[in-house]
Amino acid sequence: TENGIEHFPFEKPNHVQKQLIQQVVNSLQKNSDCVSTAETALATNQLMEEIIYGLENKDLPSDLSAY
């Protein structure tokens, strides 16, 4: 700003991936099944790419490192 730096204090959020990490640990220890799988991760990734790029996945640029 014209008056210098403006600070916005906020509380640190809880660890957002704690529940998923616990599910993976439980699954590895054979205590329960993990609801997140490679299939659900792929579906989520494809949806996010379609939202971000507004394209079908086959039309995505081959080199996404620039994004």
Secondary structure, 3 states (H helix, E strand, C coil): CCCCCCCCCCCCCCCCCHHHHHHHHHHHCCCCCCCCCHHHHHHHHHHHHHHHHCCCHHHCCCCHHHC
